[in-house]
Amino acid sequence: MFDYTKILELLKFNADDPLFFNSSLFLFLFVGFLLFYSLISHKKIFRVASLLLFSFYFYYRSGGIYVLLLLLCSLLSYTTGILIFRSPAEWKKKVFMILGILANLSVLFYFKYTNFFIEVYGNFSGKSLQPMDIILPIGISFFTFKALSYIIDVYLEKIDAEYNILDFTLYISFFANLLAGPIDRAGQFIKQIKQDFVLTESYIGRATFLIMSGLIKKDVIADYIGLNFVDRVFDDPLRFTGVENLMAVYAYALRIYCDFSGYSDLAIGIALLLGFRLMDNFNSPYKAQSVAEFWRRWHISLSSWLQDYLFKPMQMSMRRMRIFGNALAVLITFLVCGLWHGASWTFIAWGGIHGLLMAVSMFTKPVRDYFYNKTGLGKLRIVGVMRTVITFHLIAFAWVIFSASSFEKAIDVYSQIFVFFHSEVFMQFVTAMPQIVILIALGYLMHFAPARLEQKCIELVTASPIVVKALILAIVIWTAAQVRSADLQPFIYFQF
Amino acid sequence: MISKELKQVILKELKLDDFDIQDETTADQIPGWDSLNHLNVILAVEKFFDVRFSNKEILRLQDIGELQKLVDSKLAGK
């Protein structure tokens, strides 16, 4: 007798087992949904309704009762948008915008930062305070940021308010970018909901490539080097020499890139199959020649969000202070960026380091430009390579604080690298962990490969017959499943 | 249509000899106009035309054509 209860159990909310894009359950549900969607997608109302139902189920499966919070956030932002849009007086528009922002931020602060501030208050006052029993709703930092950008864009009259409640709710809750972005803008996304459904050869080819790339980055590279190497070293840095700690720093930089950009590739690929083009989120970030350029290539949907809705308003308010206003605005923006990533001092310090590096770079830029112009060194390719190498190391060393469970752990990593290096261990490390070394080398090779190579691969996949596409995808899924550890590793950015 | 004066202010602030600036040109298409230099360009425009923009007026600008319209509206209101 077939046991239906087991299936129901599998489909029910399970906080310990969120619906990852690389899980078999998601693959099964998504393929089923895609078949159904292709039958009904010619009619807009069916398309939107089915996407909403699937999205809310997707959120319920990972977030349980918090699905109501997602609905509340959507309704609240929908109403705020209309109130701002319809108010004739400027002061009323402003009041509604502030109320909408405060409502969304209150939700975010309550769930994400209450216990952090209780701890901070306890430490400063010397009182022993018990943390509150608050569970962080998955993806809250992402969907509240989508709502905030919509409210501010309506206030700035960059877009009109959306009157169709289903279209707006789909913008906030679309499952592909719901849990970890990209943080799409309403102006670009809602326009696509209203257009007719199109699934071109180019969409299918690009989606197939992105899904393959996402699975390889996440399952084959990020999880393997993370579980088998990085975690072991970072859990107890003092047990390892500087060589292993330095290799773990390089491996972590690759791991976090593959983990998060792999997730983004899957999200963008899945959305493409449903006819939606999401924002690009990564553009070979470690090729950057400065920290500022890194942020134009890393988590682009968040960095452009912070630039448009936090940095620029502060910058313009302080424009009479010129470069000092710019520096202060950058510093505050990156402290907030750190705090956005998590309620902990290590995240704030990480953001502060990035802000400081950029502020220093602003003040030294005229001198550097003068030097490069006078000597002509700025045009040399080798100088560009040196800039990339230096920028990469600044970012990789800052990741140590980001990844560390405490400042002590981060200091242990640095101290092992600078005072207990033992270069003779390097060959032993290579012979003892050849798979790790090969994967790190392969990962960086893929990352630093020319962009036209990736474009060529996409064109090849697009031009191949559908059977070949399916076959390649099946081989990648099989390979990923072989490499994957018994327990699926959560995407690092899910915790934010 | 972008006025000769506005174009000159922008080119001078960004130290450019020449660049084709149209209504639909966006800041990121003009060499050197990054998020940090944005402030210098706005200050230079305010100073040259002797006008003052509110934060909202600046933040809602999407292209140079809109900046031209904003300058024109400020000059007309003088």
Interface residues (C-beta under 8 A of the other chain):
Chain A: Y155 L156 E157 K158 A292 Q307 F311 K312 P313 Q315 M316 S317 R319 R322 G325 N326 M362
Chain B: D34 S35 L36 H38 L39 N40 I42 L43 N55 K56 I58 L59 R60 Q62
